[in-house]
């Protein structure tokens, strides 16, 4: 009688335990929603976590700026007595541009069924790049 060899099961690959990163301290509710959605769906590299951190900080700043504009109104009286747009509204507009660029830099897929990120790697300047300079 021959002795049959029982194949050994392949060593189970033990996946490293990936801890879900915590959002920055004192992150507001709307920023926390973005953080939870992104880190819950995607495994981010260190540089991507840095971008996401700045994005949630920008959202928090936008929330604070919106509170100031809500309290004071969109127009304020300048030192010269003229009615001008609230400086917080101007800053909010600039911060929305920053937020758009930060989120775009993460290159997150738009469709939840897509597991890959687009490979287009444009510069951060995008449409504002200097053309014709070599």
C-alpha positions in Angstrom: 0.0 0.0 0.0 1.4 3.3 -0.9 1.2 6.2 1.3 -0.8 9.0 -0.2 0.5 12.5 0.2 -2.0 14.9 1.5 -1.2 18.3 0.1 -0.7 21.0 2.7 -3.1 23.9 2.4 -1.4 27.0 1.2 -0.5 29.3 3.9 -3.3 31.7 4.3 -2.2 35.2 3.4 -2.7 37.2 6.5 -3.9 40.7 5.4 -2.4 43.4 7.5 -4.9 45.1 9.7 -5.5 48.5 8.2 -6.7 51.0 10.8 -9.1 53.6 9.5 -7.3 56.9 10.0 -9.0 59.4 12.3 -9.9 62.9 11.0 -7.9 65.8 12.3 -8.9 67.0 15.8 -11.9 69.3 16.0 -13.1 68.5 12.5 -16.6 69.8 11.9 -19.6 67.7 10.9 -19.6 68.4 7.2 -15.8 67.8 6.9 -16.2 64.6 9.0 -18.8 63.3 6.5 -16.3 63.7 3.6 -13.5 62.1 5.7 -15.6 59.1 6.6 -16.9 58.6 3.1 -13.4 58.7 1.5 -11.5 56.6 4.1 -14.4 54.2 4.3 -14.3 53.5 0.5 -10.6 53.9 -0.4 -7.3 52.9 1.0 -5.2 56.1 0.8 -1.5 56.5 0.6 0.3 58.9 3.0 0.3 61.8 0.5 -3.4 61.3 -0.3 -4.2 61.4 3.4 -2.4 64.7 3.6 -4.5 66.0 0.7 -7.7 64.8 2.4 -6.6 66.4 5.7 -6.2 69.7 4.0 -9.5 69.3 2.2 -11.4 68.7 5.5 -9.6 71.7 7.1 -10.7 73.8 4.1 -14.3 72.6 4.5 -14.2 73.6 8.2 -12.8 77.0 7.2 -15.6 77.4 4.7 -18.2 76.6 7.3 -16.8 79.2 9.6 -16.7 81.8 6.8 -20.3 81.0 5.9 -21.3 81.6 9.6 -19.6 85.0 9.6 -21.4 86.0 6.3 -24.7 84.6 7.6 -24.3 86.7 10.8 -23.1 89.9 9.1 -24.8 89.7 5.7 -23.1 89.5 2.3 -22.4 93.2 2.2 -20.6 95.3 4.8 -19.7 99.0 5.2 -16.1 99.7 4.5 -13.9 102.2 6.4 -14.8 104.8 3.8 -18.5 104.3 4.3 -19.1 102.3 1.1 -21.1 99.1 0.8 -18.8 96.3 -0.3 -18.9 92.6 -0.5 -18.0 90.9 2.9 -14.3 90.0 3.0 -15.3 86.6 4.4 -17.4 86.0 1.2 -14.4 86.8 -0.9 -12.2 84.5 1.1 -14.8 81.7 0.9 -14.8 82.0 -2.9 -11.0 81.6 -2.9 -11.2 78.6 -0.4 -13.7 76.9 -2.7 -11.2 77.0 -5.5 -8.6 75.5 -3.1 -11.0 72.8 -2.1 -11.8 71.9 -5.7 -8.1 71.5 -6.5 -7.5 69.4 -3.4 -10.3 67.0 -4.1 -9.3 66.8 -7.8 -5.7 66.0 -6.7 -7.1 62.9 -4.9 -8.3 61.6 -8.2 -11.2 59.7 -6.7 -13.4 57.8 -9.2 -16.8 59.3 -9.7 -18.6 56.0 -10.2 -18.8 53.7 -7.1 -18.4 50.6 -9.3 -15.0 51.7 -10.6 -12.1 50.5 -8.5 -9.4 52.3 -10.4 -8.5 55.9 -10.5 -8.0 57.8 -13.8 -4.4 58.0 -14.8 -4.5 61.5 -16.1 -1.8 63.3 -14.1 -2.2 66.9 -15.0 -0.3 69.6 -13.0 -1.9 71.4 -10.1 -2.1 74.5 -12.3 -4.3 72.7 -14.8 -6.0 75.2 -17.1 -3.9 78.0 -15.7 -0.6 76.6 -16.8 1.7 78.9 -18.8 1.4 77.8 -22.4 4.2 78.0 -25.0 7.0 78.0 -22.4 9.5 75.2 -22.8 
